[in-house]
């Protein structure tokens, strides 16, 4: 660097070195991070839907009945059971998603393929009983809502519900691609948001409650076992952890994996005679679909399902707890008390929520019934015939029950349906734990296209390498699953003993 004759330094003689990192690399890194975050958000958004459909099973009219009874009798103290039931449901749903993503087949098909025939038949009978019990709850809840809101007779409401859901069943085409499935997911999501909005309104109208007391209800306490607490808890467990949702969750995981494979040029093997059940996802599709499906399911259950179930119990506890006419509370009683102690608008809002829940749950139960029958039996008849037979199997008992018990017996019928679900749950959850722990079931010997593929390339046996990987449960996961099944079985035995001693279900 040169200087002037008088020893001063000229500005022109100064050379300034500016690092390009501060002006070029930093903005590039920021944009890159934003791009990565945005891509992950878009991926997650593409998976929103299956969790919504599964979560409907955890906020159906059966939950309204059990949560209302628990709130009227114990106020907020059984919120812990809702939280515990949701945690159990999340565990089982994670396994259901896993078996669907890894095998490319739903739980019913895996039971038919990997279990002895007589075991598969027994499981089908249990699953069909669970579908019928669930349908009874959906139909009764919807019929009660229509009876109160529009003064439609109960039998007419049942028939209307049957026709409504039959149209949905005939239109459902899961084999037509991801778009056909997305239509139903969006429809169900709209109904769920309607339910959430209704309960947001109701929570704003209930009498002031001690917030600390409400949150204490999420902690375990002696109220869970004292004075009939175990009996009520068993009812909530049966109403929350629904058996048919396991079949639904496993089936809803498959379209995402298949869509990923199709976009990357790998179609797998599809046998139309086997109703398309021979599809085997690639390892890349398994990693992609499993991760985001579990995240979406967990977020949905922890938000919407927990909120709606908690809101039902909180509304009932804040409105009916300590009231003389709350003994033996049912949905009609809650409507009358909401109208008396709050307002007619609040009572109508609750019934609108019940109607939306009944409709969405009816759709989901119908689809689950189709999955169970087609998967276990592998019927070789036309799809529309299969769907009509499937629906008639489940709906005929509903008509008989509603016609036989009348208005006064609807509450008992609702509670009995939840008893049946509690009885069937351990028998249907155990095969899920067993199959996902079995290495021969959860092995993948498939094309691995972790390499970059061009648009003209396809991952076939001739131009890509094969690798084998096992996705079976860790032994800790298996032990946890066995413990959950045993816990549910013990709860079931206790429930049956109590029903035998008291001679009633609620």
N, C-alpha and C positions, 0 to 999 in steps of 0.2 A: 504494500500500500504506500503510495507516495504522499508527501506533505508539501505545504507551501514554504516559502523561504523564511517567513517569520515564525515558523514553528506551529502554525495553526493547521488544523485538519479541515479540508474542504469536504462538503457533503458529497460532492461528485466522486471523491476518492474512496468513499465507503461502499463496500460490497456487502449486501445483505443476502444471507442464505435462508430461504424459506422452505421449510420441509413440506413436501407435497402431501404428506399424510393428513395434516390438519385441514386441508382444503379439498382433498379428493377421496382418500380412503375412508375417513370418518363418515361422510354422507353416504358413501357406498355401503358401508357396514350397517348403518341405520336403515337404509332402504332394504338391504338384504334381510335384516331381522324382521322388519315390518312385513316383507313378502312372505317369510316363513310363517310368521304368526297368522297372517291372512289366509295362507293355504291350509293351515291346521284348522282354522275356524270354519273354512268352507268344507273341509273333510268332515268335521264334526256335524255341521249343519246337514250334510247329506245323510247322516245316520239318525237324525231326529225323526222319530216316528215309531219304530218298534217298541221303544221304552214307553211311549205314550200308550200304545195299544195294550202292552202288558200291564201298565199301571192301572188301567181301567178295572182289571180283575181285583184290585186292592181297594176300590172305592165303589163297589156295586151296592144294590139295595140290601144285600145281606149285611154289609158293614153298617148301613143306616140302622138296621134293626138292633144289632148287637151293641153298637156304640151308643145308641139312644138309651137302651136298658142300663148299660154301664154308667153313663152320665147321670141318669136319674137316681141310681142307687148309691154310687160312690163319688159323685161329683167329678173332680179332675184326677182322682187318684189312680186310675187305670190307664193313664196316658203312657205309662212305662210299658204296658203290654203292647200297645200300638207300635212303640219304638222297637221293642224286641221282635215282634212279629215281622216288621219291615226288614230288620237285619237278617232274620232267617230267610225271608223272601229274596233278599238281594243275593245271599249265598247260593240258594237253589237256582235262581235265575242266571247267575254267572255260569253255573254248570250247564244249564240248558243252552245258553248261548254257545258255550264251548263245544258241546257235542254237535250242534248244528253247523258251526263254522268248520270244525275239523273233518267231520264225516260227509257234510253236504246233504245230510238227511235229518229229518226231525226225530224226536224221541220215540214216537210210535213206530216208525220204520226201523229204527235201531233195535227196539224191543223185538220186533218180528224177525229181524235178521240174525240176532245174536243170542237170543234166549230160547230155551226149549219151547216147543209149540204149546204145551199145556200151560206153561207160565205166561206166555203171550196172551192166550185166551183169557186167563184169569185177570191179567192186567187190563185187557180190553173191557171186561165186565166191570171192573172197578172204575175205570176211566169213564165208561158210559154212565154209570151210576152217579159219578161226580158231575158229569155234564148235565144230567137230568136235574140233580139237586140245585146246581147253579142256575139252570134255566128257570126252575120254579121260583127262585128268589128274584131273578130279573123280571119275570112276567108279573109276579105279585106286586113288586115295587112299582113297576110301570102302570099296572092296572089301578093301584091305589092312587097314584098321582093323577091319572086321567079321571078317576072317580071323583076326587076332591076338586080338581081344577075345572073340569068340563062336565061333571055330573054324568059321566058315561058309566053305565052298569058294569060291574066287575067282569062278567063273562064276555060282554062286548069288548071291553078293554083288552082282555086276554086274546081274543080273536084278532083284534086290530094289531096287537103286538106281533102275533104270529105272522100275519100277512106282511107287515112292514119288514120284519127281519128276513122273511122268505125271499123278498125282492132283493135284499142285500146279498143273500147267499147265492142266488142265481146269477147275480152280476159279478160276484167275486171271481177273478181269474188270476191266481197267483202265477200260473205258468206262462202268462203273456208278457212277463218282464217286470222290471222294477217300477215302471210308470203305473201299471195297473195296481200294484201294491201301494204306491204312494198316494193314490187317490183315496183309498180307505184310511190310510194313516192321517191324511189331512182332515178328513171328515170326523174321525174320532178325536183328533186334537182340538177341533173347534168345539165339540161337545164338552171336552174336559175343561177348556178355558171358560165355557159357560158355567160349569159347576163351580169352578174356582171363584169366578166373579160373584156368583150368588152367595157363597159363604163369606167372601170379603164383606159383602153388604150385611149379612147376618151378624157377623162378629162386631160390626159397628153399631148394631142395634140392641145387643144383649145387655142386661144389667151390668153395671161396673163390677169387675172381678179383680181379686188380688192377683197381680201378675206373678209375684213370687210363688203364690200357692199353685198357680197353673204350671209353672216350670218345675216345681217340686214334684208334680205328678209324673214327670218323665224319669224320676229316680225310683229304684225299687223300694218297696215298703211292705209292711205287714198287711196292708189293706188288700194286697194281691191274693193273699191266702185266707184272710179272716172273713167270716160271715158271708160265705158263698163267693168270695173273691176268685178262688181257683176256678169255680164253675163259669163265672163270667169271663175270666181270662181265657179259658178254653174256647168259649164261643167266639171271642175276638180273634184268637189264633186261627180257628177254622175259617172264619170269614175273611181273614186277611191273606193267609198263605193259601191261595186257591190252587187246587191240583191242575185244573185245565190250563192255567197260565204257563205251566212247565212245558206242555206240548206246544203252546202258542209261541213261547219265547224261543224254543229250539227251531221252529219252522221259520220265524221271522228273521233269523240270523242268516239263512241260506241265500236269499236274493242278493244281499250286499256282496257276499263272497263271489257269487256267480257273475254279478255285474262287473266286479273288478277283473275277473278272469277274462270275460268277453272283451273288455276294453284293451286287454293286453294280448289278445290273439290266442288265448287258450280256452277252448270250449269244453274240454273234458269229454267223458263218455256219457251220453244220455240215451236211455232205452225207453222209448215211448210205451212199450208194453208194461214197463214197471212204473209208469206214471212219472217218468223223469227222475227216479230216485237213484240212478246210478252215477250221478254227478259227483265227482271228487274234486274238491277245491285244491288249488296249488298252495304251496307253503307260503308264498307271498300274499295270496288272498286271505289265508288264515290269519297271518299276523296283522294284516290291514283291518279286516272286518272285526276280528275278536276284540282288539284293543279299543276301537271307537264304539263298538256296540256295548261293551261293558261300561264304558264311561257314560254313554248316553242313558243306559238303563239305570245306573246308580244315581245320576243327577235327577232323573225323572222321579224315581221312587222316593228319594230323600226330600224332594220338593213337593210335587203335586200330591202323591199318594199320602205322605205323612201329613201334609197340611189339611187335606180334605177329611181324612179320618179323624185327626185331632179336632178339627173344626166341628164335626158332627158331635163328638163327645163333649166339647166345651160348650156348644150351644145348648145341648140337652142338660148338662150339669148346671149351667148358669140359670137356666129357665125352670127346670123341674126339680132339682135337688132340694129336699126338705119339704116339698109340697105334699099334702095328704093325697091328692088325686094323681100322684106320680107312680103309685104302686102298680106294678104290672104294665108299665108304660109301653105303648107301641107307637107306630107312625101316626095313627089317627089321634092318639092322645097328645102326641107332641104337636101336631098341627093345631089342635084345639087350645093347648096351653100357650103356644106362640101367639095365637090370635088374641087370647085373653090377657096375657101378661106383657106382650110387646105391641104388636099391631097386626092387622089382617095382611098388610103388605109383607111383613116378615114371614108370616105363615105361608103365604103364597110363594115367596121367594124360596123357602125351603122345599116346597113341593115341586117347583120348577127345577131345582137342583136334582131332586129325586128322579124326575122324569128324564132329564138329560143323562143322569147316571144309568138309569134303567135301559134307555135306548142304546147308549154306547156299549154297556156291558152285554146287552142282548146280541149286538153285532159280533162282539168279540167271542162270546160263548158259542155262537153259531159257527164261526170260522174254526174255533178250537174243536167243536164236534165233528166238523168235516175232516180236520187233520187227524183226529183220533180214529175215525171209521176208515178213512182211506188208507192210513198208514198201517193199522193193525190188520185189516182184512184184505188189502190190496185188491179191491173190487175191480173186475174187468167189465164194467158196464159204462154206459155213457155218463159223463160228468153230471148233467142236470138230473138224471135219475138217482145217482148216488147222493146228490145234495138234498133232494126231496125226501128220500128214505131216511137220511141222517137227521133231518129236521123233525120228521114225524116220530122217530124213535124218542127224541128228547121232549117234544111238545105234548104228546098224548097224555103223559102223566100230569103235566101242568094243568090241562083242562079239567082232568078228573079231580085233582086236588082242589082247585078253586071252586068247582061246582059242588064239591062235597062239603067243604068246611064253611063256606060262606064268609061274610064279613068278620064275624066274631072269631073265626078260627084262623084268619090269615096270619096273625102274629105268631101263633104256635107253628104254623106251617113254615113261616120264614125261619124261625129258630131251629126247627127240626132239620131244615135243609142245611143249616150250618153245622149241625151235629153230624150229619151224613158226610159232609166235606171233611170234617176233622177225622172221622173214621177212615176215610179212603186215603187221606194225605200220606201217612207213613208208607203205605203199600205202593204208592206211585212215586214217592220221592226216593225210596231205596233203590229201584232199578237205575235211576239217573245217577246216583252216587256210584253204584257198581260199574255201570258202563263207562263212565268217564274215568274210572280208576283202572280199567282193563286195557293193557298195552295192545292187545290184538285189535281192539276196537278203535283205539285212539292213535294208531300208527298211520303215517302218511308216506306212501311210496309214490311220489308224483314228480312231475317235471318241475324243476326249479329254475325260474327265470329271473334270478336276482341280477343277471347280466342285463345290459341295455338292449332292447329289441327295437328294430326299426318298424315302420308301418307295414313293410312288406314281409316281415318275418313273423313266424308263429312258433309258439313253444310246443313242438311235437316230439314224439319219441325219437324221430330220426335226426333232429338237429339240435337237441338240447340234452343236457345230462340229467340223470335222475338221482335223487337222494332220498334217504329214509329218515324220518324223525318221529319221535314219540311225544304225544301231547297228553299222556295220562296224568292223573292227579298226583301231586306229591303225597307221601304217606301221611303228612300232617293234615292235609286237606281231606283225605279219605277218612281219617279218624274223626275229624270235626263233622263231616257229613254223617257218619255212623252215629255220632253222639246226638246230632239233631234229630235223626230218624227215631232213635230210642226215646228221646225227650218227647217227641210228638206222640209216639206210641203210648208212653206212660200217661200223657195228658188225655189221650183217647180213652184209655182204660178207666181213668178216674171219671171222665165225663160219662161213660156208659154206666158206671156204678152209681153216680149221682142221679142220672136219669132213672135208673131202676129203683132207687130208694125214694125219690120224690114223685116219680110217675109223670114228669113233665120235662119239657125241653127248655123252658125259659121262665 
